[in-house]
Amino acid sequence: MENDPDTINWAVGCLTRRPGLPRQTGTKNKVRVPSSKLNLRAWRVCINVDPPKRSDNRRGQHLVTNLLIPDHFLALSIRLSDLLDEIGAGKCTAMERRDTYLRRERMSTIVGSLVGRDSEDFHFGSQSEGTTTPGLNSDIDLLSSTKVMNIMTDLRDWEAGMENLLMLRDDITPPQQYLLQVIYKYTPEPVTSISDDRFVRKDSGQILLSSERWKNYVEQRAAAAHAGEVTQNGPSVSNIPNWDIVSAFHVCKPIPEIQHWIDRCRGRHWPPAKLLEAAQRSPSFLVPAGHPDSDYKREEWRLSPNLIERMLMFSFNMTQIKCYISLKIIKKALLNKIVGDFITSFHCKTLMFYTIERTHPSLWKTHNLVFLLLLCLQVLRKWLRLGCLPHYIIEGVNLFDGKLSIVQQRRILQYVNYLIKNDLHDLFHIDIDNLGCRLQACGIRRIERGGEGELRPVWLRYGISLFLKFEYLNIFIMQFLKIIYLIQRSNTNFQQGIQYKLRAVVENSTNGKLTTVAFDLIYHLFALLNSVQLSTSSRLPNPGFIEIIRRFRYSLKTDVVSSRLKLASVLYCFGHLHAAIRVLEDVEKKDHIKVKAVCANIYIEGNSDLQVFANMMSDSCDNIHSEPSFAFCVRFIRQEAHCAPYIFWFEMNRSMTEEEVAQRTTTEKRWMDNAEVDARPFLYYLQYLTYGGLGERNKQLHACEILESYILNPRNLINIYHLETALNLIGHCYEMEGDYQSALDFYETSLLFENTNNAANWHIQRLQRIISNLE
């Protein structure tokens, strides 16, 4: 941002890699023959692979089995580890995934406090753990914990004014499951009558909150928002494709099951003591899911220690992460062909927990990766023989229940035996991320050049990195619009509302974990406040105007070009055309072909294509660590009307009837009363207006030609979210040129893309009146 002050000064002046893992000697060159053709030698190690004994007095009686590590496992392990780096499972990518999703959590925390949200969001699962690859196509897991419920383990935990729910269980309640008895808000006594559709009466007369009815309630709320098709899958109720969204309750009181696990793990090498201390303070959750064999499965809630499980995952070293990812690839590519998708990532995670707990830390090295994979499969074989995979934390839970039948368990056992016997030779036949071909010697040279349809490793890593940033910015803008929408809907003065939110965010910035996200919000809120002040004080004396313009320097950090375009628009609207041109020239230098447009309101097919983001990398590869180039849409809310060209006033009033307004989804309601335009079309449109105002006719016509060429080029559609608005702009250019028929054609084309909630309807009416008056 070195040039940021220069941009402001120009405007005012015109006013009247991380190193690789060490390898053992002799392992530098990759082995280029299948493992079956290698001479076998072996290393002998001692490891306990037996199932844990659940009674405390037998926990120390481990059976030690001598295992032989074939010598060729060394080369294959290093090759597999290197290939996992290449397909997006390296350390940098894994840590960036974690950081991104934790940042999204923190953003949700801050925005939740600003908008008065009664829930707290957490990201769990593979994406947030950094344990996925593009080929695994992992879902995004979001747990939204409702704050208005007070979950009690005892009536002494009751709180006045809260929705109080008492956790119940008896001798026939399955492990991990609870019933929730409804307790009055203003007296610590059980509710005796059904006053809510979500309540049911138990045979004993107790009034319970039904998990099934709670999910139905969440589904109805999501459907009422008209924000996509709502689907239920287990405890998840989601209206976003490839997202699992679970509505749950915090359990902040000590839980016996968790304490028992902590006591059982004390004194071991893993989990470490600090993790156990943190686990003791960590809340658990109740998610709406009953036991498949329970008589009360529609009423039961499942205890879920997600935060503890995340701490366990975050304690993994890179070899353990790669082992877990490899297990999931085996699960999806091989085991799913046997029994469908009934083996889950959570089964793989549980296998990892048990294996790490019972394996000496010195074994978790890169050159042992294949051996460790086999070790995990041997642990799975033990559990399959017993017909029970115990939950790692909560005792008495069989993770096969409701997932795998006895017949399916036997089929998997047979195949796992085959995998172990053949030293994982089926790895060479895995299609996910083209792993099998990459492992085979015949594919190594082709992969190094970058096979057809594949990204070179450095391009793939860069593409993933930019995609994560792009997704974060999308979510950020969506949350920012929520804040603005709520201020607009409130009875307070808009500027006062912005200032109040700014003060609240500044308070959050003192929390070290929230600082980065807080400053992102501060920059955007300050930029909006600045332009609103300009719009509402259009008759400011010149010194006051200059001071507000100078403040724009703080908003230039929001993205590459949209804040500069808004500055240029302000200068144009206030008659400072030479200053506007200087800013537009600066924008044109920055808004190059590698810049990716970002819009939180509209989805474009291809926005999740890693190739699109890899293409943003310069040919020299020098910018892999430089600041990525993203351009937000340029947005003018109604309070900024005097900072926008007049044509955008129609965009702020795009609906012609109340029926059109009623058709809007919840997301559309947050932005359709604003004017939004993609940065590049707005750049050319502003150039057309400004050069016209300066009388530079050739440059004005050139800007019009470039605008039309850009909009009509199909290759640019990946960066045009508001195509109907862009078409309206080129139509308006032709209208100002007096070519009314061409203008009418563009307005009508705009309606082909959006026939309602489109300002083109107003433009066509206006133009038809002009044409009729000329006849």
C-alpha positions in Angstrom: 0.0 0.0 0.0 2.9 2.3 -0.6 1.1 4.3 -3.2 -2.0 4.9 -1.1 -1.0 8.4 0.2 0.1 9.3 -3.3 -3.4 8.5 -4.6 -4.9 10.8 -1.9 -2.3 13.5 -2.5 -2.9 13.5 -6.2 -6.7 13.8 -5.6 -6.3 16.7 -3.1 -3.7 18.4 -5.2 -6.1 18.6 -8.1 -8.8 20.3 -5.9 -9.3 24.2 -6.1 9.1 -21.2 1.8 9.4 -23.5 4.5 12.3 -26.2 4.2 11.5 -29.9 3.6 11.6 -32.6 6.2 15.0 -34.2 6.7 15.5 -37.6 5.1 17.7 -40.5 6.1 20.8 -41.2 4.1 20.1 -43.0 0.9 16.5 -41.9 0.5 17.0 -38.9 -1.7 16.1 -40.6 -5.0 12.5 -41.8 -5.5 12.0 -45.5 -6.0 10.4 -46.1 -9.4 9.2 -49.7 -9.1 6.1 -51.1 -7.3 6.7 -52.3 -3.8 6.0 -56.0 -4.8 9.2 -56.0 -6.9 11.5 -54.8 -4.2 13.7 -56.9 -2.0 12.3 -57.0 1.5 14.3 -56.3 4.6 12.8 -55.2 7.8 13.1 -53.2 11.0 11.6 -54.5 14.1 9.6 -52.3 16.5 7.5 -52.8 19.5 4.0 -51.4 19.5 0.7 -52.1 21.2 -2.2 -52.6 18.7 -4.6 -54.3 21.0 -8.0 -52.7 21.9 -7.8 -50.7 25.1 -9.2 -52.3 28.2 -12.0 -50.1 29.5 -11.8 -51.0 33.2 -9.3 -48.8 35.0 -7.5 -51.7 36.8 -6.5 -53.2 33.4 -5.5 -50.1 31.5 -1.8 -50.7 32.1 -1.8 -54.3 31.0 -0.8 -53.8 27.3 0.0 -56.7 25.0 3.1 -55.8 23.0 3.3 -57.2 19.5 6.5 -57.3 17.5 6.0 -55.9 14.0 8.4 -55.9 11.1 8.7 -52.7 9.0 9.8 -53.7 5.5 12.7 -51.8 4.1 10.8 -50.7 1.0 8.2 -48.9 3.2 10.8 -46.2 3.7 10.9 -45.1 0.1 7.2 -45.5 -0.4 6.5 -43.5 2.7 8.6 -40.6 1.6 7.1 -40.7 -1.9 3.6 -40.7 -0.4 4.4 -37.9 1.9 5.8 -35.8 -1.0 2.7 -36.5 -3.1 0.4 -35.4 -0.3 2.3 -32.1 -0.3 1.7 -31.9 -4.0 -2.0 -32.5 -3.8 -2.7 -29.8 -1.2 -2.0 -31.6 2.1 1.3 -30.0 3.0 2.0 -28.1 6.2 1.6 -24.6 4.8 -1.8 -25.4 3.2 -3.0 -27.3 6.3 -2.1 -24.4 8.6 -3.7 -21.9 6.3 -6.9 -23.8 6.2 -7.0 -23.8 10.0 -6.1 -20.1 10.3 -8.8 -19.2 7.7 -11.6 -21.1 9.5 -10.6 -19.8 12.9 -10.6 -16.3 11.5 -14.1 -16.9 10.2 -15.2 -18.0 13.6 -13.8 -14.9 15.2 -15.5 -12.7 12.5 -18.8 -14.5 13.4 -18.1 -13.8 17.1 -17.6 -10.0 16.5 -20.5 -9.6 14.1 -22.7 -11.7 16.4 -22.1 -9.2 19.2 -22.8 -6.3 16.9 -26.1 -7.6 15.6 -27.4 -9.1 18.8 -27.2 -12.7 17.5 -28.4 -15.3 20.1 -26.0 -18.0 18.9 -22.2 -18.7 18.6 -20.7 -20.4 15.5 -17.9 -23.0 15.4 -16.3 -24.6 12.4 -15.4 -28.3 12.9 -14.4 -31.1 10.6 -11.9 -31.6 7.8 -11.9 -28.1 6.3 -11.2 -26.3 9.6 -8.7 -29.0 10.7 -6.7 -28.7 7.5 -7.1 -32.4 6.9 -8.5 -32.5 3.4 -7.5 -32.3 -0.3 -9.4 -31.0 -3.3 -10.1 -34.6 -4.4 -11.7 -35.4 -1.0 -14.2 -32.6 -1.6 -14.9 -32.3 2.1 -18.1 -30.6 3.3 -17.9 -27.5 5.5 -19.1 -28.3 9.0 -20.7 -25.5 11.1 -22.1 -25.9 14.6 -24.3 -23.0 15.7 -24.8 -23.1 19.5 -27.9 -21.2 20.8 -27.1 -19.0 23.7 -30.7 -18.5 25.0 -30.8 -22.1 26.4 -29.5 -22.8 29.8 -28.5 -26.5 29.9 -28.5 -27.8 33.5 -27.0 -30.9 34.9 -28.8 -30.1 38.2 -31.7 -27.9 39.2 -29.2 -25.8 41.2 -28.0 -24.6 37.7 -31.3 -22.9 37.0 -31.2 -19.2 35.8 -34.2 -16.9 35.9 -35.3 -15.5 32.5 -33.5 -18.2 30.5 -34.9 -21.2 28.6 -33.9 -23.8 31.2 -33.5 -27.4 30.2 -32.5 -30.2 32.6 -30.3 -33.1 31.3 -31.9 -36.4 32.1 -30.8 -40.0 31.7 -31.6 -43.3 33.4 -30.5 -46.9 33.2 -32.0 -47.5 29.8 -30.7 -44.3 28.2 -27.9 -45.2 25.7 -24.5 -43.9 26.5 -23.8 -40.3 25.1 -27.6 -39.7 24.9 -29.7 -37.3 27.1 -33.3 -36.2 27.4 -34.0 -32.5 28.0 -36.7 -31.7 30.5 -38.3 -28.3 30.2 -38.1 -26.1 33.3 -40.0 -22.8 33.8 -38.3 -19.5 33.1 -39.2 -17.8 36.3 -39.3 -20.6 38.8 -37.1 -23.7 39.1 -39.9 -26.2 38.6 -40.7 -28.6 35.7 -43.2 -27.5 33.1 -46.3 -29.6 33.3 -48.2 -28.7 30.1 -47.3 -28.7 26.4 -47.2 -25.0 25.4 -44.8 -25.3 22.4 -44.9 -27.5 19.3 -41.3 -28.6 20.0 -42.4 -30.2 23.4 -43.5 -33.7 23.9 -44.7 -35.6 27.0 -42.8 -38.6 28.2 -44.7 -41.6 29.6 -43.7 -40.5 33.1 -45.4 -37.1 32.5 -42.2 -35.1 32.1 -42.3 -32.4 29.3 -39.3 -32.8 27.0 -37.8 -30.8 24.2 -37.8 -33.1 21.2 -34.6 -33.2 19.1 -36.7 -34.2 16.1 -39.1 -31.3 16.5 -36.2 -28.9 17.2 -34.7 -29.9 13.8 -38.1 -29.4 12.1 -38.3 -26.0 13.8 -34.9 -25.0 12.4 -35.9 -26.3 9.0 -39.0 -24.2 9.0 -37.0 -21.0 9.9 -34.5 -21.7 7.1 -37.3 -22.4 4.6 -39.0 -19.1 5.6 -35.8 -17.2 4.7 -36.1 -18.4 1.0 -32.4 -18.9 0.9 -32.2 -22.3 -0.9 -33.4 -25.8 -0.5 -33.3 -27.1 3.0 -32.1 -30.6 3.7 -31.8 -32.7 6.9 -28.9 -35.2 7.3 -28.5 -36.6 10.8 -28.3 -33.7 13.2 -27.6 -31.3 10.3 -30.3 -28.9 8.8 -28.7 -27.0 6.0 -29.8 -24.7 3.2 -26.3 -24.4 1.7 -24.9 -27.1 -0.7 -21.9 -29.0 0.7 -22.5 -27.5 4.2 -23.5 -29.4 7.3 -25.1 -27.0 9.7 -26.0 -28.2 13.2 -28.0 -26.2 15.7 -26.9 -27.2 19.2 -26.7 -26.2 22.8 -23.7 -25.4 25.0 -23.1 -27.6 28.0 -20.8 -25.5 30.3 -21.2 -27.6 33.5 -18.8 -30.6 34.2 -19.9 -33.8 32.6 -19.0 -37.1 34.3 -18.2 -38.8 30.9 -15.7 -36.2 30.0 -14.1 -36.2 33.5 -13.8 -40.0 33.4 -11.9 -39.7 30.1 -9.6 -37.0 31.4 -8.8 -39.2 34.5 -8.2 -42.2 32.3 -5.7 -40.3 30.1 -3.6 -38.7 32.9 0.1 -39.7 32.9 0.2 -40.7 29.3 2.4 -39.3 26.6 -0.7 -38.4 24.6 -3.0 -36.5 25.0 -0.5 -34.1 26.7 -1.3 -32.7 30.1 -1.9 -29.2 28.9 -4.5 -30.5 26.5 -6.3 -32.3 29.3 -6.3 -29.2 31.5 -7.9 -27.3 28.6 -10.4 -30.1 28.0 -11.5 -29.8 31.6 -12.5 -26.2 31.0 -14.0 -26.7 27.5 -17.7 -26.8 27.0 -19.4 -29.7 25.2 -22.5 -29.6 23.1 -25.9 -31.3 22.8 -26.8 -31.9 19.2 -30.2 -33.1 18.0 -29.5 -36.8 17.3 -30.9 -39.8 19.0 -29.5 -43.4 19.3 -30.8 -45.5 16.3 -32.0 -48.3 18.6 -33.5 -46.2 21.3 -37.3 -46.0 22.1 -36.7 -42.2 22.5 -34.6 -41.6 19.5 -36.9 -38.7 18.4 -36.5 -37.0 21.8 -32.8 -37.8 22.6 -29.9 -35.4 22.3 -26.3 -36.5 21.7 -23.4 -35.3 23.9 -20.7 -34.1 21.5 -17.3 -32.9 22.8 -16.4 -31.2 19.5 -14.0 -28.7 21.0 -12.0 -31.4 22.8 -11.8 -33.4 19.6 -10.6 -30.3 17.8 -7.9 -29.8 20.4 -6.8 -33.4 19.8 -6.7 -32.8 16.1 -4.7 -29.6 16.5 -2.1 -31.5 18.5 -1.3 -33.7 15.5 2.1 -33.4 13.9 2.4 -33.4 10.1 3.0 -37.1 9.8 -0.1 -37.7 11.9 -2.1 -35.3 9.7 -0.9 -37.0 6.5 -1.7 -40.4 8.0 -5.2 -39.2 8.8 -5.7 -37.8 5.3 -4.4 -41.0 3.8 -6.9 -43.0 5.9 -9.7 -40.8 4.6 -8.5 -41.2 1.0 -8.5 -45.0 1.5 -12.0 -44.8 3.1 -13.4 -42.8 0.2 -11.6 -44.5 -2.7 -11.6 -48.1 -1.4 -13.8 -48.9 1.6 -16.8 -46.9 0.2 -16.8 -49.3 -2.8 -17.5 -52.1 -0.3 -20.1 -50.6 2.0 -21.0 -47.2 0.6 -20.4 -44.1 2.7 -21.2 -45.8 6.0 -17.5 -45.6 7.1 -17.1 -41.9 8.0 -14.3 -39.5 8.6 -15.1 -39.7 12.3 -14.4 -43.4 12.2 -11.0 -42.6 10.7 -10.4 -39.9 13.3 -11.2 -42.3 16.1 -8.7 -44.8 14.7 -6.1 -42.1 14.7 -6.8 -41.2 18.3 -6.3 -44.8 19.5 -3.3 -45.4 17.4 -1.5 -42.2 18.5 -2.4 -43.0 22.2 -0.8 -46.4 21.9 2.2 -45.6 19.7 5.6 -44.2 20.8 6.0 -40.6 19.6 9.3 -41.5 18.0 7.5 -43.6 15.4 5.5 -40.7 14.0 8.1 -39.8 11.3 7.7 -39.3 7.6 9.7 -42.4 6.6 7.2 -44.5 8.7 4.0 -43.2 7.1 3.1 -46.4 5.2 3.8 -48.5 8.3 1.7 -46.2 10.4 -1.2 -46.5 7.9 -1.0 -50.3 8.2 -0.9 -49.9 12.0 -4.2 -47.9 11.9 -5.7 -50.6 9.7 -4.6 -53.3 12.1 -6.4 -51.3 14.9 -9.5 -51.2 12.7 -9.2 -54.9 12.1 -9.2 -55.5 15.9 -12.4 -53.5 16.3 -14.1 -55.2 13.3 -13.3 -58.6 14.8 -15.0 -57.4 18.1 -17.9 -55.8 16.2 -17.3 -52.5 18.2 -15.5 -49.3 17.5 -15.6 -47.4 20.9 -15.9 -43.7 21.0 -12.5 -42.3 22.1 -13.8 -40.0 24.7 -17.2 -41.2 25.8 -17.2 -44.7 27.2 -19.8 -47.3 26.1 -20.5 -45.9 22.7 -20.1 -48.2 19.7 -19.5 -46.0 16.6 -20.6 -48.9 14.3 -24.2 -48.8 15.7 -26.6 -47.4 13.1 -23.8 -47.3 10.6 -22.5 -50.8 9.8 -24.4 -54.0 10.0 -22.7 -57.2 11.0 -22.6 -58.3 7.3 -21.0 -55.0 6.3 -18.5 -55.3 9.1 -17.4 -58.7 7.9 -17.1 -57.5 4.3 -14.8 -54.6 5.4 -12.9 -57.0 7.7 -12.2 -59.3 4.8 -11.0 -56.4 2.6 -8.9 -54.8 5.4 -7.2 -58.2 5.9 -6.4 -58.1 2.1 -5.0 -54.6 2.3 -2.7 -55.5 5.3 -1.6 -58.7 3.7 -0.7 -56.9 0.4 1.1 -54.0 2.1 -1.5 -51.4 0.8 -0.8 -52.2 -2.8 -4.3 -50.9 -3.7 -2.9 -47.4 -3.0 -1.6 -47.6 -6.6 -5.2 -47.8 -7.9 -6.7 -44.8 -6.1 -8.2 -42.2 -8.4 -8.7 -39.4 -5.8 -6.3 -36.6 -6.6 -4.8 -39.0 -9.2 -2.9 -40.5 -6.2 -2.5 -44.0 -7.7 -1.1 -42.7 -11.0 1.2 -40.3 -9.1 2.5 -43.2 -7.0 3.3 -45.4 -9.9 6.7 -44.9 -11.4 5.3 -44.5 -14.9 3.4 -41.3 -13.8 6.2 -39.5 -12.0 7.7 -37.8 -15.1 4.3 -36.8 -16.4 3.2 -35.4 -13.1 6.4 -33.3 -12.8 5.5 -31.6 -16.0 1.9 -31.2 -15.0 -0.5 -33.7 -16.6 -3.5 -32.8 -18.7 -6.2 -31.2 -16.5 -3.9 -31.1 -13.5 -2.3 -28.2 -11.7 1.4 -28.1 -11.0 2.0 -28.4 -7.2 3.1 -24.8 -6.7 0.1 -23.6 -8.7 -2.3 -25.9 -6.8 -1.0 -24.6 -3.4 -1.3 -21.0 -4.6 -4.8 -21.7 -6.0 -5.9 -23.2 -2.7 -4.5 -20.3 -0.8 -6.3 -17.7 -2.9 -9.5 -19.7 -2.8 -9.4 -19.7 1.0 -8.9 -15.9 1.0 -11.7 -15.5 -1.5 -14.1 -17.5 0.6 -13.2 -15.6 3.7 -13.8 -12.3 1.9 -17.2 -13.5 0.7 -18.2 -14.4 4.2 -16.8 -11.1 5.5 -18.8 -9.0 3.1 -21.9 -11.0 3.8 -21.5 -10.4 7.5 -20.7 -6.7 6.9 -23.9 -6.3 5.0 -25.9 -7.7 7.9 -24.5 -5.0 10.1 -25.4 -2.2 7.6 -28.9 -3.7 7.0 -29.7 -3.8 10.7 -28.6 -0.2 11.2 -30.7 0.9 8.2 -33.7 -1.0 9.7 -33.3 0.6 13.1 -34.8 3.8 14.3 -31.5 5.4 15.1 -29.7 8.0 12.9 -27.6 6.1 10.4 -24.3 8.0 11.1 -24.8 7.5 14.8 -25.5 3.8 14.3 -22.2 3.4 12.3 -20.3 5.3 15.0 -21.8 3.1 17.7 -20.8 0.0 15.8 -17.3 1.4 15.3 -16.8 1.9 19.0 -18.0 -1.6 19.7 -15.6 -3.1 17.2 -12.7 -1.0 18.7 -13.5 -2.6 22.0 -13.2 -6.0 20.4 -9.9 -5.1 18.9 -8.3 -5.2 22.3 -8.8 -9.0 22.4 -5.7 -10.4 20.8 -7.5 -13.2 19.0 -10.0 -10.8 17.5 -7.6 -8.0 16.5 -7.1 -8.8 12.8 -10.8 -9.3 12.1 -11.7 -6.3 14.2 -9.5 -4.0 12.1 -11.0 -5.4 8.9 -14.4 -4.3 10.1 -13.0 -0.9 11.3 -11.6 -0.1 7.9 -14.9 -0.9 6.2 -17.1 0.9 8.7 -14.9 4.0 8.7 -14.9 4.1 4.9 -18.7 3.9 4.9 -19.0 6.6 7.5 -16.7 8.8 5.5 -18.7 8.7 2.3 -22.0 9.0 4.2 -20.7 12.2 5.8 -19.8 13.5 2.4 -23.1 12.6 0.9 -25.1 14.3 3.6 -22.9 17.4 3.7 -22.8 18.2 0.0 -22.6 21.9 0.8 -19.5 21.7 3.0 -17.0 24.5 2.7 -13.9 23.5 0.7 -11.6 22.9 3.8 -14.1 20.5 5.3 -14.4 18.6 2.0 -10.7 18.3 1.7 -10.4 16.9 5.2 -13.0 14.2 4.5 -11.2 13.3 1.2 -8.0 13.0 3.1 -9.7 10.4 5.3 -10.1 8.1 2.4 -6.5 7.0 2.8 -7.7 4.8 5.7 -10.3 3.1 3.5 -7.9 2.2 0.6 -6.8 -0.8 2.6 -10.1 -2.6 2.2 -9.3 -4.0 -1.3 -7.4 -3.3 -4.5 -9.8 -1.0 -6.4 -13.4 -0.6 -5.1 -12.5 2.0 -2.4 -10.5 4.0 -5.0 -13.4 3.8 -7.4 -15.7 5.2 -4.7 -13.2 8.0 -4.2 -13.2 8.7 -7.9 -17.0 8.7 -7.9 -17.1 11.2 -5.1 -14.7 13.5 -6.9 -16.7 13.3 -10.1 -20.0 13.9 -8.4 -18.6 17.0 -6.6 -17.2 18.4 -9.8 -13.5 17.7 -9.3 -13.0 16.0 -12.7 -9.2 16.3 -13.0 -8.7 14.7 -9.5 -11.2 12.0 -10.5 -9.1 11.2 -13.6 -5.9 10.9 -11.6 -7.6 8.3 -9.3 -9.1 6.4 -12.2 -5.6 6.2 -13.8 -4.3 4.7 -10.6 -7.2 2.2 -10.5 -6.5 1.1 -14.1 -3.0 0.2 -13.2 -4.1 -1.9 -10.3 -7.2 -3.5 -11.8 -5.2 -5.9 -14.1 -6.2 -9.2 -15.6 -5.1 -11.2 -12.5 -7.6 -9.4 -10.2 -10.5 -11.5 -9.1 -13.9 -10.0 -8.4 -15.6 -10.8 -5.1 -19.3 -10.6 -4.4 -21.1 -12.0 -1.4 -24.6 -11.7 -2.9 -24.5 -13.6 -6.1 -22.9 -17.0 -6.9 -21.1 -17.6 -10.2 -20.4 -21.1 -11.4 -16.7 -21.6 -11.4 -16.1 -19.7 -8.1 -14.8 -22.9 -6.5 -12.6 -23.9 -9.5 -9.0 -23.9 -8.3 -7.9 -23.3 -11.8 -9.5 -19.8 -11.7 -7.4 -18.9 -8.7 -4.2 -20.5 -9.9 -4.5 -18.3 -13.0 -4.1 -15.3 -10.7 -0.5 -16.3 -10.2 2.0 -14.4 -12.3 4.0 -16.3 -14.8 7.2 -15.6 -13.0 5.8 -17.1 -9.7 7.4 -14.2 -7.9 4.2 -13.1 -6.3 3.2 -16.3 -4.5 3.6 -14.6 -1.1 2.5 -11.2 -2.2 -0.8 -9.6 -1.3 -3.6 -11.3 -3.4 -5.6 -9.1 -5.8 -9.3 -9.1 -5.0 -11.8 -6.4 -6.0 -15.1 -6.0 -4.1 -18.2 -4.8 -5.9 -18.6 -1.0 -5.6 -21.6 -0.4 -3.3 -23.6 2.7 -2.7 -26.2 2.6 0.0 -29.1 5.1 -0.1 -27.3 7.3 2.5 -24.4 7.6 0.0 -26.7 8.7 -2.9 -24.9 12.0 -3.6 -21.6 10.2 -3.9 -22.9 8.1 -6.9 -23.7 9.0 -10.5 -27.4 9.7 -11.0 -28.0 6.4 -12.9 -27.4 4.5 -9.7 -30.3 6.2 -8.0 -32.5 3.9 -10.1 -30.5 0.9 -8.8 -31.4 1.9 -5.3 -35.1 1.8 -6.3 -34.9 -1.2 -8.7 -38.3 -2.7 -7.8 -41.4 -1.3 -9.6 -44.0 -3.0 -7.4 -44.4 -4.3 -3.9 -44.8 -7.8 -5.4 -41.2 -7.6 -6.6 -40.0 -6.6 -3.2 -41.9 -9.5 -1.6 -40.1 -11.9 -4.0 -36.7 -11.1 -2.5 -34.8 -13.7 -0.4 -33.3 -12.8 2.9 -30.0 -12.3 1.3 -31.5 -10.1 -1.5 -33.2 -7.9 1.1 -29.9 -6.9 2.5 -28.5 -5.5 -0.7 -31.2 -4.8 -3.3 -32.0 -1.4 -1.9 -28.4 -0.5 -2.5 -26.6 0.1 -5.8 -24.0 -2.5 -6.6 -21.8 -2.8 -9.6 -18.6 -4.8 -10.5 -15.4 -2.8 -10.3 -14.2 -3.1 -13.9 -17.5 -2.0 -15.6 -17.8 0.9 -13.1 -14.2 2.0 -13.9 -15.0 2.2 -17.7 -18.4 3.9 -17.0 -16.7 6.5 -14.7 -14.1 7.1 -17.4 -16.8 7.7 -19.9 -18.5 10.2 -17.7 -15.4 12.0 -16.5 -13.7 12.3 -19.9 -17.0 13.6 -21.3 -17.1 16.2 -18.6 -13.6 17.3 -19.5 -14.4 17.4 -23.2 -11.9 14.7 -24.1 -14.2 13.1 -26.7 -11.8 10.5 -28.1 -11.0 9.1 -24.6 -14.7 9.2 -23.8 -15.7 7.1 -26.8 -12.8 4.8 -26.2 -14.0 4.2 -22.6 -17.5 3.3 -24.0 -16.0 0.9 -26.5 -13.9 -0.8 -23.8 -16.9 -1.1 -21.5 -19.0 -2.8 -24.2 -16.2 -5.1 -25.2 -15.5 -6.1 -21.6 -19.2 -6.9 -20.9 -19.8 -8.9 -24.1 -16.6 -11.0 -23.8 -17.7 -14.4 -22.4 -14.3 -14.9 -20.7 -15.0 -12.0 -18.4 -18.3 -13.5 -17.1 -16.4 -15.2 -14.2 -15.8 -11.6 -12.9 -19.2 -10.1 -13.6 -21.7 -10.7 -10.8 -24.1 -7.9 -11.6 -24.4 -8.4 -15.3 -27.8 -6.7 -15.5 -26.3 -3.6 -13.9 -23.3 -3.6 -16.3 -25.7 -3.9 -19.2 -27.7 -1.0 -17.8 -24.5 1.1 -17.7 -23.6 0.5 -21.4 -27.2 1.2 -22.3 -27.0 4.5 -20.5 -23.9 5.4 -22.4 -25.7 4.8 -25.7 -28.7 6.8 -24.3 -26.4 9.7 -23.6 -25.0 9.4 -27.1 -28.5 9.7 -28.5 -28.5 6.2 -29.9 -31.8 5.3 -28.3 -32.4 2.0 -30.1 -29.0 0.6 -29.0 -29.7 1.8 -25.5 -33.1 0.1 -25.6 -31.5 -3.2 -26.9 -29.1 -3.2 -23.9 -31.8 -2.5 -21.4 -34.0 -5.3 -22.8 -31.0 -7.7 -22.8 -30.5 -6.8 -19.1 -34.1 -7.9 -18.4 -33.3 -11.3 -20.0 -31.0 -11.9 -17.1 -33.1 -10.4 -14.3 -36.7 -9.6 -15.3 -37.7 -8.4 -11.8 -35.9 -6.2 -9.3 -34.0 -4.7 -12.2 -33.7 -0.9 -12.8 -33.8 -1.6 -16.5 -37.6 -1.6 -16.2 -37.4 2.1 -15.2 -34.9 2.9 -18.0 -37.1 1.3 -20.7 -40.1 3.3 -19.5 -38.1 6.5 -19.6 -36.6 5.8 -23.0 -39.9 4.8 -24.5 -41.3 8.2 -23.4 -38.4 10.0 -25.0 -38.8 8.0 -28.2 -42.5 8.7 -28.4 -41.9 12.4 -27.9 -39.5 12.4 -30.8 -42.0 10.8 -33.2 
